[in-house]
Amino acid sequence: MHTLYDSDDYIVTHTLATVEPTPATPEGEATPPALLRHGFEIVDKRAGKEIYLDGSWAELFQQRLAEWQRSTPTQEEVEDTLAQYAELATLPLHLH
């Protein structure tokens, strides 16, 4: 897990997919990877809620990150975008 953004209001982390499967079981069967694809967790610190984006949502968010790398947005632009995603958050924040 990598922290990509941390402000007074939001934190964004990127969870990478497990590349290698876990070791084989005693029967010789390999167990599947624990995480098959990457995702992003966006935490709204003010509201105490979080949302996890994976699949096509994660791909769209990653495209937004690539845009930001090219255009260097202001903090206000980043926060406004994160606020839009945070509106979808329904999960209460859990410490892990």
Phi, psi and omega in degrees: 000131181237130176281122180261331185206137179212116178230186177294334186254329186223155169223137179236126176238151179246122177258121182274148177292149175286123184279317183256143176293158177290163183303157181295151176285168178303334179281356178092001180269132177284137176273150182292159177301151181290327181228116186275340180211159183281167178199174181233136175251126178246122181248126173267103185294326181293316183273346182068035180233159180221158174223141178248123179257125173221178180062224183294329176297318179295321179295318177296319179293322178295324175297321178297319178298320178296321176299316181297325178295326180280323189255350180048079182288164174284164177298324179297319178295319178297312182297322178297318178294315179296327178297323178296317177292321182297334177298335179279346185293127177237350182274128174294149182292131175238135177283136176215000000 
